[in-house]
Amino acid sequence: MQQREKLHYMRLIEHEMPKLVAYRKAFVPPTDSSPLVVRRVSYGGEEHPATTKRSIVAPVAKLPLKNAHALHKFKLLAGVRWTPTAPADAGLSVSECQSEHGFFKISCEEFKAPAMNLKWASDALDRLVDEANDTKETFADIPIDTRHVESRIRKSKKGGHIYGKQTHQPTLKDFPEEWLPTSKAQAAPSA
């Protein structure tokens, strides 16, 4: 029985596989007009709750943001969905990982249909871009919160959990002058 099954699959490979060449398509890398990377999870046809999940990753520099104020506002509105480096599971090439304004990632698995999850994530991205391009309020005086990035570095235990290794090692120049001890030459009164 095993030999027959093996021969059956060998015949399929020999006779049916050449027919698949007709369906082959050349890979065309995405252009600047389509900066989004849509990701999905597959378990080889098996039923799993995560198969409906869809995620979108986009370099912020390629989004249709009007100016620097819109870019800053977008990063603020995105919150923890914005990172300065590309997510590990983003599916972006090395050349795209050098984006100067970081990356945005959003995912959804709330609905039963995968297309509905993708539509929700796409609509959320569109709403964020529209709100960032709105010039009523620029939020220029609010700094970008990077605590989520620093926390991820600390939790990875790859040297970033050591104090001062995340950004730079603190030196005496980082302290206010009134905190520093006075030297003996400055403390001695001149006669």
Backbone as a chain_set.jsonl record, in Angstrom:
{"seq": "MQQREKLHYMRLIEHEMPKLVAYRKAFVPPTDSSPLVVRRVSYGGEEHPATTKRSIVAPVAKLPLKNAHALHKFKLLAGVRWTPTAPADAGLSVSECQSEHGFFKISCEEFKAPAMNLKWASDALDRLVDEANDTKETFADIPIDTRHVESRIRKSKKGGHIYGKQTHQPTLKDFPEEWLPTSKAQAAPSA", "coords": {"N": [[0.829, -1.2, 0.0], [1.964, 1.223, 0.774], [3.928, 1.479, -1.179], [2.354, 1.79, -3.462], [1.105, 4.185, -2.878], [3.324, 5.865, -2.845], [4.192, 5.599, -5.526], [1.961, 6.747, -6.761], [2.193, 9.461, -6.007], [4.663, 10.045, -7.155], [4.008, 9.79, -9.856], [2.219, 11.917, -10.049], [3.981, 14.047, -9.629], [5.619, 13.782, -11.858], [3.859, 14.037, -14.081], [1.929, 16.062, -13.606], [3.152, 18.316, -12.431], [4.677, 19.79, -14.412], [2.615, 21.198, -15.644], [2.025, 23.257, -13.949], [3.714, 25.331, -14.529], [2.545, 27.105, -16.218], [1.153, 28.803, -14.592], [2.991, 30.384, -13.373], [4.377, 33.399, -12.117], [6.263, 36.344, -12.58], [8.29, 37.929, -10.102], [7.541, 41.11, -8.959], [8.848, 43.845, -7.488], [7.437, 45.976, -4.916], [6.336, 49.32, -5.642], [6.906, 52.879, -5.023], [4.365, 53.862, -4.983], [2.857, 51.982, -3.735], [3.357, 51.449, -0.733], [2.706, 49.729, 1.339], [2.981, 46.751, 3.289], [1.404, 43.792, 3.474], [0.667, 41.328, 5.763], [0.072, 37.875, 6.606], [-0.998, 35.0, 8.512], [-0.49, 31.565, 8.174], [-1.439, 28.225, 8.606], [-0.94, 26.028, 7.031], [-3.396, 25.223, 5.852], [-4.799, 24.155, 7.958], [-7.276, 24.541, 10.518], [-7.248, 27.387, 12.503], [-7.377, 29.95, 14.989], [-5.775, 32.191, 14.478], [-5.486, 32.46, 11.749], [-7.106, 34.282, 10.512], [-6.048, 36.714, 11.054], [-4.68, 39.821, 10.026], [-2.009, 41.946, 9.137], [-0.527, 45.174, 8.722], [2.307, 46.792, 7.532], [4.206, 49.708, 7.184], [6.6, 51.976, 5.841], [7.057, 55.07, 7.382], [7.988, 57.287, 6.038], [7.101, 56.927, 3.449], [4.404, 57.316, 3.485], [1.47, 59.296, 2.672], [2.013, 62.026, 3.882], [1.776, 65.487, 4.594], [3.678, 67.468, 5.544], [6.448, 68.311, 7.793], [5.265, 68.767, 10.275], [2.941, 67.217, 10.09], [4.12, 64.724, 9.932], [5.315, 64.506, 12.473], [2.997, 64.644, 14.068], [1.697, 62.323, 13.2], [3.405, 60.327, 14.203], [3.014, 60.743, 16.924], [0.263, 60.171, 17.193], [0.219, 57.519, 16.389], [1.511, 56.18, 18.422], [2.428, 53.34, 20.266], [2.469, 51.814, 18.024], [4.243, 52.831, 16.273], [7.647, 52.56, 15.386], [11.18, 53.196, 15.476], [12.802, 51.45, 14.057], [12.498, 48.755, 11.688], [9.923, 46.324, 12.203], [10.644, 42.96, 13.257], [9.202, 40.937, 12.002], [8.297, 42.096, 9.681], [8.775, 41.738, 6.956], [10.278, 43.25, 5.201], [12.797, 44.441, 2.938], [16.417, 44.765, 3.256], [17.274, 47.231, 2.279], [15.004, 48.81, 2.555], [14.757, 48.909, 5.257], [16.13, 51.021, 6.267], [14.699, 53.337, 6.794], [14.191, 56.758, 7.361], [12.28, 57.896, 9.055], [11.089, 55.934, 10.536], [8.824, 53.137, 11.202], [5.473, 51.957, 10.753], [3.12, 49.831, 12.213], [0.197, 47.917, 12.147], [-2.332, 45.699, 13.233], [-5.077, 43.347, 12.963], [-7.461, 41.106, 14.315], [-10.091, 40.736, 14.9], [-12.431, 40.17, 13.483], [-14.318, 37.586, 11.734], [-13.85, 37.12, 9.038], [-10.975, 37.275, 6.985], [-10.619, 39.363, 5.131], [-12.174, 41.41, 6.184], [-10.73, 42.055, 8.493], [-8.386, 43.038, 7.334], [-9.451, 45.234, 5.987], [-10.326, 46.798, 8.155], [-7.86, 47.431, 9.384], [-6.622, 48.826, 7.302], [-8.415, 50.985, 6.993], [-8.073, 52.183, 9.503], [-5.42, 53.046, 9.305], [-5.731, 54.898, 7.213], [-7.411, 56.78, 8.498], [-5.655, 57.695, 10.483], [-3.654, 58.924, 8.921], [-5.175, 60.936, 7.676], [-5.951, 62.438, 9.937], [-3.441, 63.233, 10.853], [-2.651, 64.896, 8.779], [-4.381, 66.975, 9.138], [-4.513, 70.358, 9.818], [-5.378, 71.804, 12.015], [-4.506, 71.359, 14.652], [-1.191, 70.957, 15.603], [0.466, 69.745, 17.477], [3.122, 70.319, 18.024], [4.577, 70.998, 20.262], [4.711, 68.757, 21.854], [6.701, 66.071, 22.821], [7.914, 63.076, 21.147], [6.976, 59.955, 22.358], [9.055, 57.468, 23.415], [9.132, 55.324, 25.108], [8.126, 52.741, 24.803], [9.841, 51.622, 22.932], [12.306, 51.676, 24.265], [11.681, 49.992, 26.398], [11.271, 47.567, 25.061], [13.863, 47.092, 24.185], [15.165, 46.792, 26.645], [13.866, 44.494, 27.639], [14.685, 42.558, 25.849], [17.179, 41.713, 26.617], [19.726, 41.965, 25.449], [21.958, 43.424, 26.042], [20.847, 45.92, 26.187], [19.479, 46.12, 28.536], [21.158, 46.946, 30.478], [21.917, 49.746, 32.406], [22.124, 52.781, 30.719], [23.106, 51.75, 28.343], [21.241, 51.765, 26.355], [20.844, 54.202, 24.983], [23.025, 56.174, 25.353], [26.06, 56.268, 27.265], [25.868, 57.825, 30.372], [27.564, 60.846, 31.208], [29.641, 63.249, 32.99], [28.954, 65.587, 31.776], [26.254, 65.392, 31.34], [25.0, 65.999, 33.717], [23.498, 68.58, 35.748], [25.23, 71.639, 36.38], [25.149, 72.657, 39.0], [24.888, 70.41, 40.53], [27.293, 69.132, 40.48], [30.362, 68.436, 42.21], [32.34, 70.995, 43.669], [35.574, 72.012, 42.645], [38.779, 72.119, 44.37], [40.244, 74.362, 43.695], [38.314, 76.159, 42.866], [36.799, 76.376, 45.15], [38.439, 77.541, 47.081], [38.848, 80.746, 48.453], [39.924, 83.637, 46.734], [42.802, 85.625, 47.537]], "CA": [[0.0, 0.0, 0.0], [2.861, 2.383, 0.818], [4.569, 1.599, -2.483], [1.366, 2.335, -4.394], [0.939, 5.614, -2.562], [4.544, 6.541, -3.305], [4.138, 5.655, -6.988], [0.917, 7.71, -7.122], [2.742, 10.817, -5.887], [5.719, 10.193, -8.154], [3.34, 10.056, -11.143], [1.721, 13.294, -9.996], [5.122, 14.957, -9.817], [6.118, 13.676, -13.222], [2.907, 14.427, -15.117], [1.124, 17.239, -13.288], [3.964, 19.476, -12.059], [4.992, 20.682, -15.547], [1.46, 22.035, -15.991], [1.995, 24.415, -13.061], [4.554, 26.377, -15.101], [1.65, 28.071, -16.862], [0.662, 29.738, -13.582], [4.127, 31.076, -12.779], [4.413, 34.848, -12.317], [7.538, 36.964, -12.205], [8.187, 38.795, -8.933], [7.692, 42.544, -9.216], [8.902, 44.498, -6.178], [6.482, 47.081, -4.8], [6.818, 50.654, -5.983], [6.601, 53.896, -4.015], [2.924, 54.111, -4.948], [2.235, 50.978, -2.855], [4.366, 51.195, 0.296], [2.215, 48.85, 2.396], [3.277, 45.323, 3.286], [0.313, 43.098, 4.158], [1.129, 40.024, 6.224], [-0.951, 36.977, 7.125], [-0.492, 33.788, 9.141], [-1.106, 30.368, 7.607], [-1.051, 26.969, 9.241], [-0.995, 24.963, 6.036], [-4.756, 24.773, 5.603], [-5.463, 23.716, 9.184], [-8.071, 25.552, 11.212], [-6.598, 28.038, 13.645], [-7.951, 31.291, 15.135], [-4.883, 33.251, 13.993], [-5.432, 32.534, 10.288], [-7.867, 35.442, 10.034], [-5.319, 37.934, 11.396], [-3.966, 40.535, 8.969], [-1.238, 43.078, 9.654], [-0.006, 46.103, 7.725], [3.54, 47.487, 7.908], [4.52, 50.73, 6.187], [7.563, 53.0, 6.219], [6.351, 56.34, 7.581], [8.453, 58.234, 5.024], [6.386, 56.714, 2.191], [2.985, 57.623, 3.638], [1.156, 60.617, 2.098], [1.963, 63.074, 4.902], [2.021, 66.753, 3.9], [4.869, 68.214, 5.955], [7.125, 67.813, 8.996], [4.294, 68.777, 11.38], [2.079, 66.041, 9.912], [4.944, 63.572, 10.267], [5.42, 64.474, 13.937], [1.675, 64.333, 14.597], [1.427, 60.928, 12.911], [4.155, 59.511, 15.171], [2.347, 60.869, 18.221], [-1.021, 59.472, 17.146], [0.462, 56.088, 16.239], [1.877, 55.653, 19.742], [3.288, 52.165, 20.289], [2.492, 51.186, 16.7], [5.376, 53.419, 15.547], [8.976, 52.216, 15.883], [12.213, 53.765, 14.605], [13.363, 50.388, 13.221], [11.475, 47.873, 11.116], [9.619, 45.135, 13.001], [11.356, 41.761, 12.791], [8.326, 40.142, 11.134], [7.685, 43.013, 8.721], [8.916, 41.275, 5.586], [10.875, 44.309, 4.401], [14.177, 44.182, 2.546], [17.426, 45.501, 4.01], [17.32, 48.61, 1.786], [13.853, 49.521, 3.091], [14.86, 48.982, 6.717], [16.855, 52.231, 6.627], [13.787, 54.47, 6.694], [14.615, 57.807, 8.293], [11.205, 58.294, 9.961], [10.569, 54.789, 11.26], [7.844, 52.263, 10.586], [4.168, 51.86, 11.394], [2.55, 48.492, 12.077], [-1.106, 47.735, 12.77], [-2.912, 44.4, 12.892], [-6.433, 43.123, 13.456], [-7.982, 39.738, 14.244], [-11.387, 40.805, 15.579], [-13.533, 39.684, 12.651], [-14.172, 36.209, 11.26], [-13.332, 37.11, 7.67], [-9.681, 37.954, 6.875], [-10.752, 40.611, 4.371], [-12.708, 42.435, 7.093], [-9.626, 42.472, 9.344], [-7.517, 43.875, 6.516], [-10.179, 46.485, 5.732], [-10.297, 47.606, 9.377], [-6.5, 47.943, 9.56], [-6.398, 49.825, 6.25], [-9.203, 52.17, 7.338], [-7.434, 52.83, 10.658], [-4.251, 53.759, 8.777], [-6.237, 56.063, 6.472], [-7.874, 57.769, 9.474], [-4.481, 58.288, 11.115], [-3.018, 59.823, 7.953], [-6.053, 62.099, 7.53], [-5.863, 63.242, 11.16], [-2.106, 63.833, 10.908], [-2.602, 65.974, 7.789], [-5.257, 68.048, 9.586], [-3.643, 71.428, 10.32], [-5.971, 72.553, 13.13], [-3.613, 71.213, 15.799], [0.026, 70.297, 15.128], [1.123, 69.058, 18.588], [4.559, 70.519, 17.86], [5.223, 71.151, 21.565], [4.699, 67.474, 22.554], [7.757, 65.189, 22.302], [7.52, 61.711, 20.791], [7.192, 59.022, 23.454], [9.78, 56.279, 22.955], [9.283, 54.372, 26.215], [7.858, 51.385, 24.33], [11.046, 51.143, 22.255], [13.306, 51.426, 25.303], [11.237, 48.818, 27.143], [11.533, 46.388, 24.231], [15.314, 46.874, 24.214], [15.489, 46.268, 27.972], [13.336, 43.144, 27.8], [15.367, 41.618, 24.964], [18.375, 41.254, 27.335], [20.871, 41.901, 24.545], [22.838, 44.525, 26.407], [20.064, 47.134, 26.389], [18.915, 46.155, 29.881], [22.148, 47.579, 31.345], [21.621, 51.174, 32.422], [22.967, 53.63, 29.895], [23.486, 51.107, 27.086], [20.189, 51.925, 25.356], [21.089, 55.369, 24.145], [24.429, 56.52, 25.53], [26.541, 56.191, 28.638], [25.857, 59.169, 30.933], [28.847, 61.405, 31.635], [29.492, 64.431, 33.839], [28.33, 66.652, 30.973], [24.807, 65.221, 31.394], [24.488, 66.473, 34.992], [23.496, 70.035, 35.91], [26.466, 72.121, 37.015], [24.978, 72.855, 40.439], [24.978, 69.109, 41.196], [28.671, 68.666, 40.46], [31.164, 68.963, 43.335], [33.259, 72.081, 43.297], [36.972, 71.656, 42.791], [39.436, 72.868, 45.445], [40.691, 75.665, 43.176], [37.157, 77.056, 42.821], [36.264, 76.547, 46.505], [39.317, 78.408, 47.883], [38.665, 82.162, 48.105], [41.158, 84.314, 46.279], [43.249, 86.623, 48.491]], "C": [[0.88, 1.273, 0.0], [3.554, 2.585, -0.527], [3.608, 2.189, -3.513], [1.156, 3.83, -4.154], [2.146, 6.416, -3.042], [4.548, 6.676, -4.827], [3.09, 6.654, -7.474], [1.48, 9.139, -7.078], [3.89, 11.047, -6.873], [5.128, 10.477, -9.535], [2.774, 11.474, -11.183], [2.841, 14.296, -10.249], [5.567, 14.954, -11.272], [5.162, 14.257, -14.254], [2.171, 15.737, -14.845], [1.958, 18.491, -12.978], [4.331, 20.365, -13.256], [3.836, 21.592, -15.955], [1.391, 23.296, -15.125], [2.837, 25.577, -13.583], [3.694, 27.47, -15.744], [1.153, 29.127, -15.872], [1.782, 30.552, -12.921], [4.087, 32.563, -13.121], [5.766, 35.377, -11.868], [7.316, 37.882, -11.001], [8.451, 40.233, -9.338], [7.717, 43.232, -7.859], [7.937, 45.675, -6.115], [7.134, 48.417, -5.106], [6.49, 51.626, -4.855], [5.111, 54.189, -3.928], [2.193, 53.088, -4.075], [3.228, 50.605, -1.747], [3.944, 50.194, 1.364], [2.654, 47.402, 2.192], [2.176, 44.66, 4.105], [0.799, 41.694, 4.494], [-0.058, 39.206, 6.73], [-0.263, 35.751, 7.715], [-1.232, 32.6, 8.54], [-0.56, 29.15, 8.327], [-1.231, 25.807, 8.278], [-2.376, 24.397, 5.793], [-5.491, 24.285, 6.834], [-6.217, 24.872, 9.817], [-7.304, 26.089, 12.41], [-7.18, 29.443, 13.766], [-7.086, 32.403, 14.546], [-4.842, 33.368, 12.477], [-6.221, 33.719, 9.735], [-7.13, 36.757, 10.282], [-4.606, 38.506, 10.174], [-3.228, 41.701, 9.605], [-0.68, 43.88, 8.489], [1.224, 46.772, 8.306], [3.849, 48.481, 6.796], [5.631, 51.631, 6.695], [6.854, 54.352, 6.297], [6.749, 57.352, 6.513], [7.681, 58.097, 3.714], [4.885, 56.961, 2.3], [2.691, 59.022, 3.114], [0.953, 61.687, 3.173], [2.463, 64.373, 4.287], [3.348, 67.409, 4.25], [5.46, 67.614, 7.226], [6.185, 67.798, 10.198], [3.357, 67.569, 11.301], [2.837, 64.763, 10.264], [5.066, 63.405, 11.782], [4.079, 64.078, 14.571], [1.312, 62.865, 14.353], [2.142, 60.019, 13.909], [3.517, 59.571, 16.549], [1.051, 60.071, 18.254], [-0.834, 57.952, 17.051], [0.849, 55.449, 17.561], [2.806, 54.463, 19.639], [3.318, 51.429, 18.953], [3.601, 51.765, 15.816], [6.673, 52.971, 16.197], [10.019, 52.812, 14.944], [12.866, 52.728, 13.688], [12.228, 49.486, 12.737], [11.192, 46.709, 12.052], [10.286, 43.9, 12.397], [10.514, 40.94, 11.82], [7.672, 40.986, 10.043], [7.761, 42.523, 7.288], [9.489, 42.33, 4.663], [12.325, 43.966, 4.08], [15.133, 45.066, 3.341], [17.466, 46.963, 3.569], [16.156, 49.435, 2.335], [13.941, 49.698, 4.595], [15.607, 50.223, 7.179], [15.97, 53.473, 6.501], [14.121, 55.499, 7.763], [13.551, 58.19, 9.312], [10.561, 57.124, 10.689], [9.493, 54.044, 10.484], [6.572, 52.226, 11.428], [3.631, 50.46, 11.159], [1.221, 48.448, 12.816], [-1.657, 46.384, 12.324], [-4.296, 44.278, 13.509], [-6.786, 41.661, 13.293], [-9.346, 39.645, 14.919], [-12.516, 40.157, 14.802], [-13.263, 38.268, 12.155], [-13.557, 36.139, 9.871], [-11.997, 37.859, 7.607], [-9.761, 39.284, 6.137], [-11.295, 41.742, 5.246], [-11.615, 42.953, 8.034], [-8.664, 43.384, 8.583], [-8.171, 45.224, 6.241], [-10.146, 47.385, 6.96], [-8.921, 48.216, 9.569], [-6.193, 49.028, 8.53], [-7.166, 51.115, 6.541], [-8.599, 52.914, 8.519], [-6.2, 53.608, 10.214], [-4.681, 55.01, 8.017], [-6.711, 57.162, 7.424], [-6.701, 58.456, 10.171], [-3.785, 59.28, 10.186], [-3.853, 61.083, 7.775], [-5.963, 63.018, 8.745], [-4.499, 63.919, 11.276], [-1.987, 64.995, 9.927], [-3.519, 67.14, 8.137], [-4.415, 69.121, 10.277], [-4.24, 72.211, 11.476], [-5.057, 72.531, 14.348], [-2.393, 70.43, 15.342], [0.731, 69.485, 16.201], [2.644, 69.186, 18.514], [5.278, 70.603, 19.2], [5.288, 69.848, 22.355], [5.794, 66.582, 21.975], [7.218, 63.789, 22.011], [7.911, 60.78, 21.932], [7.862, 57.756, 22.916], [9.957, 55.249, 24.073], [9.028, 52.94, 25.767], [9.066, 50.79, 23.617], [12.117, 50.791, 23.284], [12.945, 50.192, 26.116], [11.513, 47.541, 26.364], [13.027, 46.061, 24.219], [15.726, 46.273, 25.553], [15.056, 44.818, 28.122], [14.049, 42.119, 26.925], [16.638, 41.058, 25.585], [19.564, 41.057, 26.398], [21.811, 43.074, 24.806], [22.084, 45.806, 26.667], [19.469, 47.23, 27.779], [19.89, 46.778, 30.878], [21.941, 49.074, 31.253], [22.622, 51.934, 31.573], [23.352, 53.02, 28.563], [22.45, 51.338, 25.991], [20.499, 53.08, 24.414], [22.558, 55.762, 24.207], [24.79, 56.426, 27.005], [26.533, 57.606, 29.221], [27.251, 59.585, 31.403], [28.583, 62.606, 32.524], [28.823, 65.585, 33.085], [26.804, 66.576, 31.011], [24.194, 65.765, 32.677], [24.445, 68.001, 35.021], [24.736, 70.481, 36.691], [26.325, 72.287, 38.517], [25.026, 71.539, 41.213], [26.423, 68.643, 41.336], [29.436, 69.227, 41.654], [32.108, 70.045, 42.831], [34.684, 71.617, 43.508], [37.611, 72.543, 43.846], [39.88, 74.235, 44.973], [39.518, 76.651, 43.167], [36.647, 77.346, 44.219], [37.127, 77.495, 47.344], [39.108, 79.865, 47.48], [39.989, 82.792, 47.696], [41.493, 85.438, 47.233], [43.615, 87.907, 47.866]], "O": [[0.577, 2.254, -0.679], [3.747, 3.718, -0.968], [4.012, 3.002, -4.345], [1.047, 4.623, -5.089], [1.999, 7.514, -3.579], [4.869, 7.739, -5.358], [3.298, 7.333, -8.48], [1.268, 9.925, -8.002], [4.054, 12.161, -7.371], [5.659, 11.289, -10.293], [2.836, 12.149, -12.21], [2.67, 15.267, -10.987], [5.857, 16.005, -11.844], [5.601, 14.902, -15.206], [1.826, 16.449, -15.788], [1.509, 19.607, -13.239], [4.299, 21.589, -13.127], [4.06, 22.646, -16.549], [0.774, 24.286, -15.516], [2.68, 26.704, -13.113], [4.098, 28.632, -15.796], [0.775, 30.227, -16.278], [1.521, 31.328, -12.002], [3.803, 32.944, -14.256], [6.337, 34.902, -10.887], [6.278, 38.535, -10.895], [9.456, 40.537, -9.98], [6.716, 43.211, -7.143], [7.649, 46.3, -7.136], [8.324, 48.618, -4.862], [5.877, 51.249, -3.856], [4.639, 54.707, -2.916], [1.036, 53.301, -3.712], [3.869, 49.556, -1.819], [4.755, 49.843, 2.221], [2.693, 46.901, 1.069], [2.033, 44.938, 5.296], [1.279, 40.964, 3.626], [-1.05, 39.751, 7.213], [0.911, 35.498, 7.448], [-2.456, 32.624, 8.411], [0.633, 29.062, 8.617], [-1.635, 24.717, 8.685], [-2.514, 23.198, 5.55], [-6.693, 24.023, 6.768], [-5.839, 26.035, 9.669], [-6.779, 25.328, 13.223], [-7.454, 30.076, 12.746], [-7.608, 33.448, 14.156], [-4.219, 34.295, 11.959], [-6.01, 34.112, 8.588], [-7.542, 37.801, 9.777], [-4.006, 37.771, 9.389], [-3.751, 42.365, 10.5], [-0.398, 43.343, 7.418], [1.197, 47.263, 9.434], [3.768, 48.149, 5.614], [5.618, 52.019, 7.863], [6.132, 54.73, 5.374], [5.934, 58.188, 6.122], [7.611, 59.054, 2.943], [4.167, 56.83, 1.309], [3.587, 59.866, 3.112], [-0.155, 62.193, 3.348], [3.449, 64.378, 3.55], [4.069, 67.86, 3.36], [5.035, 66.552, 7.681], [6.289, 66.916, 11.051], [3.022, 66.971, 12.323], [2.264, 63.831, 10.828], [4.934, 62.298, 12.306], [4.04, 63.272, 15.5], [0.687, 62.233, 15.205], [1.559, 59.054, 14.403], [3.48, 58.57, 17.264], [0.771, 59.374, 19.23], [-1.646, 57.192, 17.578], [0.539, 54.28, 17.792], [3.856, 54.547, 19.001], [4.118, 50.51, 18.775], [3.865, 51.245, 14.732], [6.795, 52.995, 17.422], [9.774, 52.924, 13.742], [13.426, 53.088, 12.652], [11.14, 49.468, 13.314], [12.121, 46.156, 12.64], [10.468, 43.809, 11.183], [11.057, 40.313, 10.911], [6.609, 40.628, 9.535], [6.897, 42.859, 6.479], [9.216, 42.314, 3.463], [12.998, 43.286, 4.854], [14.706, 46.002, 4.018], [17.671, 47.848, 4.4], [16.306, 50.636, 2.559], [13.261, 50.56, 5.153], [15.708, 50.457, 8.384], [16.455, 54.544, 6.138], [14.311, 55.155, 8.93], [13.887, 58.763, 10.348], [9.572, 57.316, 11.396], [9.275, 54.276, 9.294], [6.596, 52.435, 12.641], [3.679, 49.954, 10.038], [1.123, 48.884, 13.963], [-1.472, 45.977, 11.177], [-4.645, 44.998, 14.444], [-6.465, 41.04, 12.279], [-9.712, 38.595, 15.447], [-13.464, 39.646, 15.398], [-12.121, 37.807, 12.156], [-12.822, 35.201, 9.562], [-11.898, 38.971, 8.125], [-9.049, 40.228, 6.479], [-10.918, 42.9, 5.068], [-11.572, 44.145, 8.34], [-8.186, 44.382, 9.123], [-7.495, 46.252, 6.263], [-9.959, 48.595, 6.837], [-8.815, 49.401, 9.885], [-5.571, 50.039, 8.859], [-6.634, 52.21, 6.358], [-8.606, 54.145, 8.542], [-5.961, 54.714, 10.698], [-4.064, 56.066, 8.16], [-6.446, 58.341, 7.189], [-6.746, 59.66, 10.423], [-3.373, 60.356, 10.62], [-3.306, 62.185, 7.727], [-5.904, 64.239, 8.598], [-4.409, 65.054, 11.745], [-1.297, 65.974, 10.21], [-3.444, 68.19, 7.499], [-3.683, 68.821, 11.22], [-3.652, 73.211, 11.89], [-4.855, 73.556, 14.999], [-2.532, 69.356, 14.758], [1.529, 68.609, 15.869], [3.368, 68.268, 18.898], [6.472, 70.309, 19.273], [5.872, 69.831, 23.439], [5.823, 66.354, 20.766], [6.198, 63.375, 22.561], [9.044, 60.816, 22.412], [7.304, 57.06, 22.067], [10.839, 54.394, 23.991], [9.646, 52.014, 26.291], [9.291, 49.582, 23.687], [12.757, 49.744, 23.192], [13.831, 49.421, 26.486], [11.941, 46.541, 26.94], [13.411, 44.892, 24.242], [16.541, 45.353, 25.597], [15.796, 44.002, 28.671], [14.019, 40.927, 27.23], [17.135, 40.028, 25.131], [20.319, 40.095, 26.539], [22.386, 43.639, 23.876], [22.622, 46.708, 27.31], [19.001, 48.297, 28.177], [19.502, 47.104, 32.0], [21.805, 49.621, 30.158], [23.831, 51.743, 31.703], [23.888, 53.729, 27.713], [22.745, 51.13, 24.815], [20.422, 52.938, 23.194], [23.26, 55.684, 23.198], [23.923, 56.496, 27.876], [27.13, 58.508, 28.633], [28.013, 58.773, 31.928], [27.429, 62.947, 32.784], [28.201, 66.454, 33.695], [26.127, 67.57, 30.747], [22.982, 65.975, 32.73], [25.274, 68.65, 34.383], [25.22, 69.76, 37.564], [27.294, 72.076, 39.247], [25.189, 71.553, 42.433], [26.735, 67.843, 42.218], [29.194, 70.36, 42.07], [32.599, 69.995, 41.704], [34.964, 70.896, 44.466], [37.069, 73.594, 44.189], [39.896, 75.182, 45.76], [39.703, 77.84, 43.429], [36.118, 78.429, 44.472], [36.608, 78.18, 48.225], [39.182, 80.192, 46.295], [41.039, 82.493, 48.267], [40.597, 86.139, 47.702], [44.011, 88.841, 48.562]]}, "num_chains": 1, "name": "protein.A"}
